[in-house]
Amino acid sequence: MKKLLFLMISLVLVLSACGNNNNNAGNASSSPASSPSASASASGEPSGGEINIGALFNVTGGQASLDGPSLAGFQLAAEEINANGGINGKTIKVISIDAKTDSTSATNGMQELIDVHKVVAVAGFSDTTFATAAGPVAQAAGIPFVTSGATSPLIPELVGDYMFMAAFGDDAQSYAISDYSMDKLNAKTAWVLTDTSSDFTNNVSVFFKERFTGKGGEIVLEDKYDGAADNDFSAQITRLQSLPTPPDILMVSALPDKAGIVIKQIRDKGINIPIVSADGFDTPAIVEMGGVPQSNNVYFATHVALGNSDPIVSDFVAAYTAKTGHAPENGFAALGYDAMKLIADAITRAGSEDPKAIRDALNDTKGFKAVTGEISYETSRVPSKSVTIIKVNEGKFEFADNVTPQ
């Protein structure tokens, strides 16, 4: 793998030396500067110059319902910062590349951002598989990479010291939904269904089972499916129905493109047991594909309740609605917004566009007030945050609780 990466980098450098200096190549685009909201930089007109910051998201494919809102939030934050003077007098230019929910495109997109567009930092992705595919390219080049929504707590250590997470880890959200299930839904038994095609879904199930059984719960049946290929879950549901005693909850660890399908097929079999999950369910697709009545009695862990009256949340919701014409689709929009503000804060404190100085400033982040919670990297490049539990009711996402698992 290292040899292949070296050959890829060498090829790109040769092509660049031959004159490929078009900063508008491929599917890259820059964001405009128009929002009047507050920013991390000084007020006034930018004095001149641009800072290229990469946005590497899956805006098409199975991850689009998470990454599309993330990119919109990321661009909104850049617009706000530019409208208030930029960073150290310079304008942010967002260079956006669609990784198309494909690991090879993710790796190639990161290489293009670094070699062609000369970005000083990159943010992106809501899934661990893509963050860990593209992250080593940024690490090898010494470019800070903030994943807005990928949640494996192992990502920073797997990739290296230029890798940061804006979201909490899968351990935190899995423990939180387990605690909520036991403490508020009075669950003592659970059925666990896992999409085995994703690092994220596998991690969520592992951490959920660890917490649930560790607190005295029983997993009465485990089942699985391949999210890359399977759309019919009748065999798994039949095995669930064959249990001598129905479980108290159904834990479904799914990606957003299949979550609604699983919900609908379970409910269509007349099973109305509470379904619980993690932030892969934080997408309008679970209602759009699952149906309004079928998605009732569904609970999931995520990053923020967008109906929160806290001004930092309500101001973000108002600005996002003004920009897009609709309310934020999910918490991943806020995570994209937070990722840009986090990078801008680091560049401002560093007083430099040198990637190493930005990395060092990110590493020193303490008490950064974000829409999705306070971010500090004092002891880890995975922030410790409270976890929001959402209940789905008649097609609406309603706040149920905040859980800070110990």
C-alpha positions in Angstrom: 0.0 0.0 0.0 2.8 2.4 0.9 4.6 1.6 -2.4 1.3 2.3 -4.3 0.8 5.6 -2.5 4.4 6.6 -3.3 3.9 5.9 -7.0 0.6 7.8 -7.0 2.3 10.9 -5.4 5.2 10.7 -7.8 2.9 10.6 -10.9 0.9 13.6 -9.7 4.1 15.6 -9.1 5.4 14.8 -12.6 2.1 15.9 -14.1 2.1 19.0 -12.1 5.7 19.8 -13.2 4.5 19.5 -16.8 2.2 22.4 -16.4 -1.0 21.3 -14.8 -1.6 24.4 -12.7 -5.3 24.9 -13.4 -6.8 25.7 -10.0 -10.3 25.2 -11.3 -9.7 21.7 -12.7 -12.0 18.8 -12.4 -15.1 19.2 -10.2 -13.6 21.7 -7.7 -15.5 24.8 -6.9 -15.2 27.8 -4.6 -17.8 29.1 -2.2 -19.0 32.7 -2.3 -18.8 35.2 0.5 -22.2 36.6 1.4 -23.6 35.7 4.8 -23.6 38.5 7.5 -23.2 36.2 10.5 -20.4 36.3 13.0 -17.0 34.6 12.4 -13.8 33.6 14.0 -11.8 36.4 12.4 -11.7 40.2 12.7 -14.4 42.4 11.2 -13.9 44.5 8.1 -13.2 43.9 4.5 -10.4 41.3 3.7 -7.3 43.1 2.7 -6.4 40.7 -0.1 -5.3 37.2 -0.9 -6.9 33.8 -0.6 -6.5 30.8 1.7 -7.4 27.5 0.0 -9.2 25.1 2.2 -10.3 21.7 0.9 -13.8 20.2 1.3 -13.8 16.4 0.5 -17.3 15.1 0.9 -19.5 12.3 -0.6 -22.1 14.6 -2.2 -23.3 11.8 -4.4 -23.8 8.1 -3.6 -25.0 6.4 -0.5 -23.4 8.9 1.9 -25.0 12.0 0.2 -27.7 12.5 2.7 -25.0 13.1 5.4 -22.2 14.7 3.4 -24.4 17.0 1.3 -25.6 18.9 4.4 -22.1 18.8 5.8 -20.7 20.6 2.8 -23.5 23.2 2.9 -22.7 23.9 6.5 -18.9 24.1 5.7 -19.5 26.6 2.9 -21.9 28.6 5.1 -19.2 29.0 7.8 -16.7 30.1 5.1 -19.2 32.7 3.8 -19.7 34.1 7.3 -16.0 34.4 8.0 -15.4 36.1 4.7 -18.2 38.6 5.3 -16.6 39.5 8.6 -13.0 40.2 7.3 -11.7 36.7 6.4 -8.8 35.2 8.2 -5.9 37.6 9.0 -7.2 39.8 6.1 -7.5 37.0 3.6 -10.6 35.4 2.0 -11.3 31.7 2.4 -11.6 29.8 -0.9 -13.4 26.5 -0.4 -12.2 23.9 -2.9 -14.8 21.2 -3.1 -14.4 17.7 -4.5 -17.0 15.0 -4.6 -15.6 11.7 -3.5 -18.8 9.9 -4.8 -19.0 7.5 -1.8 -16.0 5.7 -3.3 -12.7 5.0 -1.4 -10.6 5.4 -4.5 -12.2 8.7 -5.4 -11.7 9.8 -1.8 -7.9 9.1 -2.0 -7.6 10.7 -5.4 -9.6 13.7 -4.3 -7.3 14.3 -1.4 -4.3 14.0 -3.6 -5.8 16.6 -6.0 -6.6 19.0 -3.2 -3.0 18.9 -2.0 -1.0 18.7 -5.2 -3.2 20.8 -7.6 -5.1 23.2 -5.4 -2.4 23.7 -2.7 -4.8 23.6 0.2 -3.5 24.3 3.7 -6.1 22.1 5.4 -8.9 19.8 4.5 -12.2 18.8 6.1 -14.7 16.1 5.1 -16.6 12.9 5.4 -19.2 11.5 7.7 -18.0 7.9 7.6 -14.9 6.2 8.9 -14.2 4.2 5.8 -13.6 7.3 3.7 -11.7 9.2 6.4 -9.2 6.4 6.9 -8.8 6.0 3.1 -8.0 9.7 2.4 -6.4 10.5 5.7 -3.0 8.9 5.1 -2.6 11.0 1.9 -3.0 14.2 4.0 -0.7 12.8 6.7 2.0 12.0 4.3 1.9 15.5 2.9 1.7 17.1 6.3 -1.7 18.7 5.7 -4.2 18.9 8.6 -7.4 16.9 8.0 -10.5 17.4 10.2 -13.1 14.8 9.6 -16.4 16.5 10.3 -18.6 13.4 10.9 -16.6 10.2 10.9 -16.8 8.7 14.4 -14.4 5.8 15.0 -12.4 6.8 18.0 -9.4 5.1 16.5 -9.2 7.4 13.4 -6.5 9.9 14.7 -4.2 7.1 15.9 -4.7 5.1 12.7 -3.9 8.1 10.5 -1.4 10.2 12.4 -0.9 13.5 14.2 -2.4 15.7 11.4 -5.8 14.0 11.8 -8.5 15.5 14.0 -12.2 14.7 14.6 -14.9 17.2 15.0 -17.4 14.6 16.3 -17.5 12.3 19.3 -16.5 8.7 18.9 -18.6 5.6 18.2 -17.9 4.4 21.7 -19.6 7.5 23.1 -22.7 7.4 20.9 -23.1 3.6 21.2 -22.8 3.7 25.0 -25.3 6.6 25.1 -28.0 4.8 23.0 -27.4 1.7 25.1 -27.8 3.7 28.4 -30.9 5.4 27.1 -32.4 2.1 26.0 -31.9 0.6 29.4 -32.6 3.6 31.6 -35.5 5.2 29.7 -37.0 2.4 27.5 -36.5 -0.2 30.3 -34.8 -2.6 27.9 -33.2 -5.8 29.3 -33.0 -7.7 26.0 -32.0 -6.7 22.5 -31.8 -8.0 19.0 -28.8 -6.6 17.1 -28.7 -6.3 13.3 -25.4 -5.2 11.7 -24.3 -4.0 8.3 -21.0 -5.7 8.0 -19.8 -3.7 5.0 -18.8 -0.6 7.0 -16.3 0.1 9.8 -18.8 2.5 11.3 -21.6 0.0 11.6 -19.4 -2.7 12.9 -17.9 -0.4 15.5 -21.4 0.8 16.7 -22.5 -2.8 17.2 -19.4 -3.8 19.1 -19.6 -0.8 21.4 -23.3 -1.2 21.9 -23.1 -4.9 22.8 -20.1 -4.1 25.2 -22.2 -1.5 27.0 -25.5 -3.3 27.0 -24.2 -6.6 28.3 -21.8 -4.9 30.7 -24.8 -3.3 32.4 -26.6 -6.6 32.7 -28.6 -6.7 29.4 -28.9 -9.7 27.2 -28.4 -9.9 23.4 -30.9 -12.6 22.5 -30.0 -12.8 18.8 -27.4 -11.2 16.5 -27.8 -11.0 12.7 -26.1 -9.3 9.8 -26.3 -8.2 6.2 -24.1 -6.8 3.5 -25.0 -3.2 3.0 -23.3 -3.1 -0.4 -25.5 -5.8 -1.8 -28.6 -6.5 0.3 -32.0 -4.9 0.1 -34.2 -7.7 1.3 -34.1 -8.3 5.0 -36.9 -10.9 5.2 -34.6 -13.7 6.3 -33.2 -11.7 9.2 -36.7 -10.5 10.2 -38.1 -14.1 10.1 -35.4 -15.2 12.5 -36.3 -12.3 14.8 -40.0 -13.4 14.7 -39.0 -17.0 15.5 -37.6 -16.0 18.9 -39.7 -17.6 21.7 -39.9 -14.2 23.5 -39.7 -10.9 21.6 -36.7 -8.6 22.6 -37.3 -5.3 24.3 -35.5 -3.3 21.6 -34.1 -3.8 18.1 -30.6 -2.4 17.6 -30.1 -1.7 13.9 -26.6 -0.6 13.0 -27.1 0.7 9.4 -25.8 3.3 7.0 -28.2 6.0 5.9 -29.0 4.6 2.5 -30.4 1.4 4.0 -31.7 2.5 7.4 -35.2 3.5 6.2 -35.5 0.3 4.1 -34.7 -1.9 7.2 -37.2 0.1 9.3 -40.0 -0.3 6.7 -39.5 -4.0 6.3 -39.5 -4.6 10.1 -42.7 -2.5 10.5 -44.4 -4.0 7.5 -44.1 -7.4 9.3 -46.2 -6.0 12.2 -43.2 -5.6 14.6 -43.6 -2.4 16.6 -40.8 -2.9 19.1 -38.6 0.2 19.6 -35.8 0.5 17.1 -32.6 2.2 18.3 -29.4 3.2 16.4 -26.6 5.7 16.1 -26.1 8.7 13.9 -26.4 6.8 10.7 -30.1 7.2 11.3 -29.8 11.0 11.4 -31.0 11.5 7.9 -34.4 12.4 6.3 -34.1 9.2 4.4 -35.3 7.1 7.3 -38.7 8.8 7.0 -38.6 9.2 3.2 -37.8 5.5 2.6 -39.2 4.0 5.8 -42.5 5.9 5.9 -44.1 8.2 8.4 -46.0 5.7 10.6 -43.4 3.0 10.2 -40.6 5.3 11.5 -42.4 6.0 14.8 -40.9 4.5 17.9 -37.4 4.9 16.5 -34.6 6.5 18.6 -31.1 7.3 17.6 -27.9 9.0 19.0 -26.6 12.0 17.2 -24.7 15.3 17.6 -27.2 18.1 18.2 -30.9 18.8 18.6 -31.5 21.4 15.9 -34.6 22.7 17.7 -32.4 23.6 20.7 -33.0 27.2 21.9 -29.3 27.7 22.7 -28.3 30.8 20.6 -25.3 29.1 19.0 -27.7 26.4 17.7 -30.6 28.7 16.7 -28.3 31.2 15.0 -26.8 28.4 12.9 -30.3 27.1 12.0 -31.4 30.5 10.9 -28.3 31.2 8.8 -28.4 27.7 7.2 -32.1 28.2 6.4 -31.5 31.6 4.8 -28.6 30.1 2.7 -30.4 26.9 1.5 -34.1 27.8 1.7 -34.8 25.1 4.2 -33.9 24.0 7.7 -30.7 21.9 8.3 -31.5 18.3 7.2 -29.6 16.8 10.2 -26.8 17.2 12.7 -24.2 16.6 10.0 -24.9 20.1 8.6 -23.8 21.5 11.9 -20.7 19.3 12.0 -19.6 20.6 8.6 -20.1 24.2 9.9 -18.1 23.4 13.1 -15.3 21.9 11.1 -14.7 25.1 9.1 -15.0 27.3 12.2 -12.5 25.0 13.9 -10.0 25.2 11.1 -10.4 29.0 10.8 -9.9 29.4 14.5 -6.7 27.4 14.3 -5.3 29.5 11.4 -6.2 32.7 13.2 -4.4 31.6 16.4 -1.5 30.3 14.4 -1.1 33.6 12.6 0.1 31.5 9.7 -1.0 29.4 6.7 1.8 27.0 7.3 0.2 23.5 7.6 2.4 22.5 10.5 1.5 25.7 12.4 -2.2 25.1 11.8 -1.8 21.5 13.0 -0.1 22.7 16.2 -2.8 25.3 16.8 -5.5 22.6 16.3 -3.7 20.4 18.8 -3.8 23.3 21.3 -7.6 23.8 20.9 -9.3 24.1 24.2 -12.9 25.0 25.0 -13.9 25.9 21.4 -17.6 26.6 21.4 -19.2 24.8 18.5 -22.8 24.1 17.5 -22.4 20.5 18.3 -20.7 21.0 21.6 -17.5 22.2 23.1 -14.3 20.9 21.5 -10.9 20.4 23.2 -7.9 18.3 22.1 -6.0 18.5 25.4 -5.7 14.7 25.9 -7.0 13.3 22.6 -7.8 14.4 19.0 -11.3 12.9 19.6 -13.5 15.5 21.4 -15.5 14.5 24.5 -19.1 15.7 24.1 -22.5 14.9 25.3 -24.7 12.8 23.0 -28.1 13.8 21.9 -30.9 11.2 21.7 -33.6 11.9 19.0 -37.1 10.3 18.9 -38.8 10.0 15.5 -42.5 10.9 15.8 -44.9 11.3 12.9 -42.0 12.1 10.5 -40.4 14.7 12.9 -37.1 14.4 14.7 -37.8 15.3 18.4 -35.3 15.9 21.2 -35.5 13.0 23.7 -32.5 13.4 26.0 -28.9 14.4 26.4 -26.6 11.6 27.6 -23.0 11.9 28.7 -21.9 8.2 29.1 -19.2 7.6 31.7 
